[in-house]
Amino acid sequence: MPSAMSVVWDVIRYPKKSQDLAKLLLKFDEVLGLKIDEPISNETEIPEEILKLAEQRKIARENKNWELSDKIRDIIKEKGYIIKDSKEGMKIERA
């Protein structure tokens, strides 16, 4: 497997890109199963429990209850998620 991946990386790094090289990579992928032709999705589905906690935190922040807001943020962090606040609103990400 390391030798096969070395060849894949050599093809990827080859300075002259072409359709033939792209087809070659897809052929390699049939054997290696890397799924390189599938789009990458950065968005993962956030569990309902986390969404409910985030909503509770939002309400606490609106009521300027910073202590409760911080406590809820810590609970969310313990469950593997991070909340980022910005001018556009709140964003939840995997930790």
Chimera marker file (.cmm) of the C-alpha trace (Angstrom):
<marker_set name="trace">
<marker id="1" x="0.000" y="0.000" z="0.000" r="1" g="1" b="0" radius="0.5"/>
<marker id="2" x="2.750" y="2.542" z="0.770" r="1" g="1" b="0" radius="0.5"/>
<marker id="3" x="4.309" y="1.920" z="-2.654" r="1" g="1" b="0" radius="0.5"/>
<marker id="4" x="0.930" y="2.378" z="-4.357" r="1" g="1" b="0" radius="0.5"/>
<marker id="5" x="0.297" y="5.630" z="-2.495" r="1" g="1" b="0" radius="0.5"/>
<marker id="6" x="3.777" y="6.830" z="-3.429" r="1" g="1" b="0" radius="0.5"/>
<marker id="7" x="2.886" y="6.388" z="-7.113" r="1" g="1" b="0" radius="0.5"/>
<marker id="8" x="-0.428" y="8.214" z="-6.581" r="1" g="1" b="0" radius="0.5"/>
<marker id="9" x="1.397" y="11.150" z="-4.989" r="1" g="1" b="0" radius="0.5"/>
<marker id="10" x="3.940" y="11.200" z="-7.819" r="1" g="1" b="0" radius="0.5"/>
<marker id="11" x="1.095" y="11.474" z="-10.332" r="1" g="1" b="0" radius="0.5"/>
<marker id="12" x="-0.639" y="14.194" z="-8.300" r="1" g="1" b="0" radius="0.5"/>
<marker id="13" x="2.569" y="16.233" z="-8.019" r="1" g="1" b="0" radius="0.5"/>
<marker id="14" x="3.522" y="15.826" z="-11.670" r="1" g="1" b="0" radius="0.5"/>
<marker id="15" x="4.004" y="19.392" z="-12.961" r="1" g="1" b="0" radius="0.5"/>
<marker id="16" x="2.129" y="18.919" z="-16.258" r="1" g="1" b="0" radius="0.5"/>
<marker id="17" x="-1.544" y="18.260" z="-15.584" r="1" g="1" b="0" radius="0.5"/>
<marker id="18" x="-3.651" y="16.434" z="-18.163" r="1" g="1" b="0" radius="0.5"/>
<marker id="19" x="-6.887" y="14.516" z="-18.650" r="1" g="1" b="0" radius="0.5"/>
<marker id="20" x="-4.849" y="11.329" z="-19.062" r="1" g="1" b="0" radius="0.5"/>
<marker id="21" x="-3.332" y="11.750" z="-15.595" r="1" g="1" b="0" radius="0.5"/>
<marker id="22" x="-6.773" y="12.421" z="-14.133" r="1" g="1" b="0" radius="0.5"/>
<marker id="23" x="-8.085" y="9.222" z="-15.738" r="1" g="1" b="0" radius="0.5"/>
<marker id="24" x="-5.065" y="7.333" z="-14.420" r="1" g="1" b="0" radius="0.5"/>
<marker id="25" x="-5.800" y="8.539" z="-10.887" r="1" g="1" b="0" radius="0.5"/>
<marker id="26" x="-9.410" y="7.380" z="-11.218" r="1" g="1" b="0" radius="0.5"/>
<marker id="27" x="-8.160" y="3.953" z="-12.359" r="1" g="1" b="0" radius="0.5"/>
<marker id="28" x="-5.892" y="3.779" z="-9.312" r="1" g="1" b="0" radius="0.5"/>
<marker id="29" x="-8.869" y="4.736" z="-7.188" r="1" g="1" b="0" radius="0.5"/>
<marker id="30" x="-10.852" y="1.734" z="-8.435" r="1" g="1" b="0" radius="0.5"/>
<marker id="31" x="-8.307" y="-0.468" z="-6.675" r="1" g="1" b="0" radius="0.5"/>
<marker id="32" x="-7.359" y="1.747" z="-3.727" r="1" g="1" b="0" radius="0.5"/>
<marker id="33" x="-10.884" y="2.866" z="-2.826" r="1" g="1" b="0" radius="0.5"/>
<marker id="34" x="-9.882" y="6.403" z="-1.837" r="1" g="1" b="0" radius="0.5"/>
<marker id="35" x="-13.052" y="7.908" z="-3.354" r="1" g="1" b="0" radius="0.5"/>
<marker id="36" x="-11.101" y="10.773" z="-4.885" r="1" g="1" b="0" radius="0.5"/>
<marker id="37" x="-13.898" y="11.480" z="-7.358" r="1" g="1" b="0" radius="0.5"/>
<marker id="38" x="-16.445" y="12.193" z="-4.614" r="1" g="1" b="0" radius="0.5"/>
<marker id="39" x="-16.946" y="15.810" z="-3.544" r="1" g="1" b="0" radius="0.5"/>
<marker id="40" x="-15.628" y="16.783" z="-0.139" r="1" g="1" b="0" radius="0.5"/>
<marker id="41" x="-18.241" y="17.969" z="2.293" r="1" g="1" b="0" radius="0.5"/>
<marker id="42" x="-17.027" y="20.068" z="5.200" r="1" g="1" b="0" radius="0.5"/>
<marker id="43" x="-20.447" y="20.155" z="6.716" r="1" g="1" b="0" radius="0.5"/>
<marker id="44" x="-21.448" y="17.392" z="9.041" r="1" g="1" b="0" radius="0.5"/>
<marker id="45" x="-24.849" y="16.947" z="10.525" r="1" g="1" b="0" radius="0.5"/>
<marker id="46" x="-25.025" y="18.402" z="14.026" r="1" g="1" b="0" radius="0.5"/>
<marker id="47" x="-26.874" y="16.174" z="16.522" r="1" g="1" b="0" radius="0.5"/>
<marker id="48" x="-30.242" y="17.425" z="17.773" r="1" g="1" b="0" radius="0.5"/>
<marker id="49" x="-28.954" y="17.510" z="21.360" r="1" g="1" b="0" radius="0.5"/>
<marker id="50" x="-26.191" y="19.952" z="20.387" r="1" g="1" b="0" radius="0.5"/>
<marker id="51" x="-28.628" y="22.129" z="18.423" r="1" g="1" b="0" radius="0.5"/>
<marker id="52" x="-30.943" y="22.335" z="21.448" r="1" g="1" b="0" radius="0.5"/>
<marker id="53" x="-28.059" y="23.290" z="23.729" r="1" g="1" b="0" radius="0.5"/>
<marker id="54" x="-26.941" y="25.916" z="21.212" r="1" g="1" b="0" radius="0.5"/>
<marker id="55" x="-30.448" y="27.389" z="21.168" r="1" g="1" b="0" radius="0.5"/>
<marker id="56" x="-30.486" y="27.512" z="24.995" r="1" g="1" b="0" radius="0.5"/>
<marker id="57" x="-27.116" y="29.262" z="24.894" r="1" g="1" b="0" radius="0.5"/>
<marker id="58" x="-28.415" y="31.753" z="22.355" r="1" g="1" b="0" radius="0.5"/>
<marker id="59" x="-31.353" y="32.597" z="24.634" r="1" g="1" b="0" radius="0.5"/>
<marker id="60" x="-29.002" y="32.952" z="27.618" r="1" g="1" b="0" radius="0.5"/>
<marker id="61" x="-26.824" y="35.358" z="25.623" r="1" g="1" b="0" radius="0.5"/>
<marker id="62" x="-29.856" y="37.389" z="24.533" r="1" g="1" b="0" radius="0.5"/>
<marker id="63" x="-30.796" y="37.693" z="28.212" r="1" g="1" b="0" radius="0.5"/>
<marker id="64" x="-27.189" y="38.637" z="29.029" r="1" g="1" b="0" radius="0.5"/>
<marker id="65" x="-26.876" y="35.605" z="31.293" r="1" g="1" b="0" radius="0.5"/>
<marker id="66" x="-23.177" y="35.157" z="30.563" r="1" g="1" b="0" radius="0.5"/>
<marker id="67" x="-22.594" y="32.586" z="33.305" r="1" g="1" b="0" radius="0.5"/>
<marker id="68" x="-25.254" y="30.231" z="31.918" r="1" g="1" b="0" radius="0.5"/>
<marker id="69" x="-24.056" y="30.904" z="28.367" r="1" g="1" b="0" radius="0.5"/>
<marker id="70" x="-20.501" y="29.929" z="29.307" r="1" g="1" b="0" radius="0.5"/>
<marker id="71" x="-21.697" y="26.831" z="31.149" r="1" g="1" b="0" radius="0.5"/>
<marker id="72" x="-23.697" y="25.649" z="28.127" r="1" g="1" b="0" radius="0.5"/>
<marker id="73" x="-20.723" y="26.370" z="25.831" r="1" g="1" b="0" radius="0.5"/>
<marker id="74" x="-18.554" y="24.167" z="28.076" r="1" g="1" b="0" radius="0.5"/>
<marker id="75" x="-21.124" y="21.339" z="27.953" r="1" g="1" b="0" radius="0.5"/>
<marker id="76" x="-21.192" y="21.561" z="24.164" r="1" g="1" b="0" radius="0.5"/>
<marker id="77" x="-17.390" y="21.477" z="24.098" r="1" g="1" b="0" radius="0.5"/>
<marker id="78" x="-17.350" y="18.358" z="26.325" r="1" g="1" b="0" radius="0.5"/>
<marker id="79" x="-19.618" y="16.689" z="23.764" r="1" g="1" b="0" radius="0.5"/>
<marker id="80" x="-17.091" y="17.355" z="20.983" r="1" g="1" b="0" radius="0.5"/>
<marker id="81" x="-18.376" y="20.563" z="19.389" r="1" g="1" b="0" radius="0.5"/>
<marker id="82" x="-17.241" y="24.178" z="19.348" r="1" g="1" b="0" radius="0.5"/>
<marker id="83" x="-19.437" y="27.242" z="19.055" r="1" g="1" b="0" radius="0.5"/>
<marker id="84" x="-18.018" y="30.285" z="17.321" r="1" g="1" b="0" radius="0.5"/>
<marker id="85" x="-19.825" y="33.604" z="17.610" r="1" g="1" b="0" radius="0.5"/>
<marker id="86" x="-19.524" y="36.254" z="14.913" r="1" g="1" b="0" radius="0.5"/>
<marker id="87" x="-21.424" y="39.194" z="13.488" r="1" g="1" b="0" radius="0.5"/>
<marker id="88" x="-23.144" y="36.790" z="11.080" r="1" g="1" b="0" radius="0.5"/>
<marker id="89" x="-24.341" y="34.599" z="13.956" r="1" g="1" b="0" radius="0.5"/>
<marker id="90" x="-23.381" y="31.431" z="15.722" r="1" g="1" b="0" radius="0.5"/>
<marker id="91" x="-21.512" y="28.597" z="13.997" r="1" g="1" b="0" radius="0.5"/>
<marker id="92" x="-21.214" y="25.054" z="15.355" r="1" g="1" b="0" radius="0.5"/>
<marker id="93" x="-18.241" y="22.894" z="14.377" r="1" g="1" b="0" radius="0.5"/>
<marker id="94" x="-16.797" y="19.530" z="15.344" r="1" g="1" b="0" radius="0.5"/>
<marker id="95" x="-13.955" y="19.964" z="17.809" r="1" g="1" b="0" radius="0.5"/>
<link id1="1" id2="2" r="1" g="1" b="0" radius="0.2"/>
<link id1="2" id2="3" r="1" g="1" b="0" radius="0.2"/>
<link id1="3" id2="4" r="1" g="1" b="0" radius="0.2"/>
<link id1="4" id2="5" r="1" g="1" b="0" radius="0.2"/>
<link id1="5" id2="6" r="1" g="1" b="0" radius="0.2"/>
<link id1="6" id2="7" r="1" g="1" b="0" radius="0.2"/>
<link id1="7" id2="8" r="1" g="1" b="0" radius="0.2"/>
<link id1="8" id2="9" r="1" g="1" b="0" radius="0.2"/>
<link id1="9" id2="10" r="1" g="1" b="0" radius="0.2"/>
<link id1="10" id2="11" r="1" g="1" b="0" radius="0.2"/>
<link id1="11" id2="12" r="1" g="1" b="0" radius="0.2"/>
<link id1="12" id2="13" r="1" g="1" b="0" radius="0.2"/>
<link id1="13" id2="14" r="1" g="1" b="0" radius="0.2"/>
<link id1="14" id2="15" r="1" g="1" b="0" radius="0.2"/>
<link id1="15" id2="16" r="1" g="1" b="0" radius="0.2"/>
<link id1="16" id2="17" r="1" g="1" b="0" radius="0.2"/>
<link id1="17" id2="18" r="1" g="1" b="0" radius="0.2"/>
<link id1="18" id2="19" r="1" g="1" b="0" radius="0.2"/>
<link id1="19" id2="20" r="1" g="1" b="0" radius="0.2"/>
<link id1="20" id2="21" r="1" g="1" b="0" radius="0.2"/>
<link id1="21" id2="22" r="1" g="1" b="0" radius="0.2"/>
<link id1="22" id2="23" r="1" g="1" b="0" radius="0.2"/>
<link id1="23" id2="24" r="1" g="1" b="0" radius="0.2"/>
<link id1="24" id2="25" r="1" g="1" b="0" radius="0.2"/>
<link id1="25" id2="26" r="1" g="1" b="0" radius="0.2"/>
<link id1="26" id2="27" r="1" g="1" b="0" radius="0.2"/>
<link id1="27" id2="28" r="1" g="1" b="0" radius="0.2"/>
<link id1="28" id2="29" r="1" g="1" b="0" radius="0.2"/>
<link id1="29" id2="30" r="1" g="1" b="0" radius="0.2"/>
<link id1="30" id2="31" r="1" g="1" b="0" radius="0.2"/>
<link id1="31" id2="32" r="1" g="1" b="0" radius="0.2"/>
<link id1="32" id2="33" r="1" g="1" b="0" radius="0.2"/>
<link id1="33" id2="34" r="1" g="1" b="0" radius="0.2"/>
<link id1="34" id2="35" r="1" g="1" b="0" radius="0.2"/>
<link id1="35" id2="36" r="1" g="1" b="0" radius="0.2"/>
<link id1="36" id2="37" r="1" g="1" b="0" radius="0.2"/>
<link id1="37" id2="38" r="1" g="1" b="0" radius="0.2"/>
<link id1="38" id2="39" r="1" g="1" b="0" radius="0.2"/>
<link id1="39" id2="40" r="1" g="1" b="0" radius="0.2"/>
<link id1="40" id2="41" r="1" g="1" b="0" radius="0.2"/>
<link id1="41" id2="42" r="1" g="1" b="0" radius="0.2"/>
<link id1="42" id2="43" r="1" g="1" b="0" radius="0.2"/>
<link id1="43" id2="44" r="1" g="1" b="0" radius="0.2"/>
<link id1="44" id2="45" r="1" g="1" b="0" radius="0.2"/>
<link id1="45" id2="46" r="1" g="1" b="0" radius="0.2"/>
<link id1="46" id2="47" r="1" g="1" b="0" radius="0.2"/>
<link id1="47" id2="48" r="1" g="1" b="0" radius="0.2"/>
<link id1="48" id2="49" r="1" g="1" b="0" radius="0.2"/>
<link id1="49" id2="50" r="1" g="1" b="0" radius="0.2"/>
<link id1="50" id2="51" r="1" g="1" b="0" radius="0.2"/>
<link id1="51" id2="52" r="1" g="1" b="0" radius="0.2"/>
<link id1="52" id2="53" r="1" g="1" b="0" radius="0.2"/>
<link id1="53" id2="54" r="1" g="1" b="0" radius="0.2"/>
<link id1="54" id2="55" r="1" g="1" b="0" radius="0.2"/>
<link id1="55" id2="56" r="1" g="1" b="0" radius="0.2"/>
<link id1="56" id2="57" r="1" g="1" b="0" radius="0.2"/>
<link id1="57" id2="58" r="1" g="1" b="0" radius="0.2"/>
<link id1="58" id2="59" r="1" g="1" b="0" radius="0.2"/>
<link id1="59" id2="60" r="1" g="1" b="0" radius="0.2"/>
<link id1="60" id2="61" r="1" g="1" b="0" radius="0.2"/>
<link id1="61" id2="62" r="1" g="1" b="0" radius="0.2"/>
<link id1="62" id2="63" r="1" g="1" b="0" radius="0.2"/>
<link id1="63" id2="64" r="1" g="1" b="0" radius="0.2"/>
<link id1="64" id2="65" r="1" g="1" b="0" radius="0.2"/>
<link id1="65" id2="66" r="1" g="1" b="0" radius="0.2"/>
<link id1="66" id2="67" r="1" g="1" b="0" radius="0.2"/>
<link id1="67" id2="68" r="1" g="1" b="0" radius="0.2"/>
<link id1="68" id2="69" r="1" g="1" b="0" radius="0.2"/>
<link id1="69" id2="70" r="1" g="1" b="0" radius="0.2"/>
<link id1="70" id2="71" r="1" g="1" b="0" radius="0.2"/>
<link id1="71" id2="72" r="1" g="1" b="0" radius="0.2"/>
<link id1="72" id2="73" r="1" g="1" b="0" radius="0.2"/>
<link id1="73" id2="74" r="1" g="1" b="0" radius="0.2"/>
<link id1="74" id2="75" r="1" g="1" b="0" radius="0.2"/>
<link id1="75" id2="76" r="1" g="1" b="0" radius="0.2"/>
<link id1="76" id2="77" r="1" g="1" b="0" radius="0.2"/>
<link id1="77" id2="78" r="1" g="1" b="0" radius="0.2"/>
<link id1="78" id2="79" r="1" g="1" b="0" radius="0.2"/>
<link id1="79" id2="80" r="1" g="1" b="0" radius="0.2"/>
<link id1="80" id2="81" r="1" g="1" b="0" radius="0.2"/>
<link id1="81" id2="82" r="1" g="1" b="0" radius="0.2"/>
<link id1="82" id2="83" r="1" g="1" b="0" radius="0.2"/>
<link id1="83" id2="84" r="1" g="1" b="0" radius="0.2"/>
<link id1="84" id2="85" r="1" g="1" b="0" radius="0.2"/>
<link id1="85" id2="86" r="1" g="1" b="0" radius="0.2"/>
<link id1="86" id2="87" r="1" g="1" b="0" radius="0.2"/>
<link id1="87" id2="88" r="1" g="1" b="0" radius="0.2"/>
<link id1="88" id2="89" r="1" g="1" b="0" radius="0.2"/>
<link id1="89" id2="90" r="1" g="1" b="0" radius="0.2"/>
<link id1="90" id2="91" r="1" g="1" b="0" radius="0.2"/>
<link id1="91" id2="92" r="1" g="1" b="0" radius="0.2"/>
<link id1="92" id2="93" r="1" g="1" b="0" radius="0.2"/>
<link id1="93" id2="94" r="1" g="1" b="0" radius="0.2"/>
<link id1="94" id2="95" r="1" g="1" b="0" radius="0.2"/>
</marker_set>
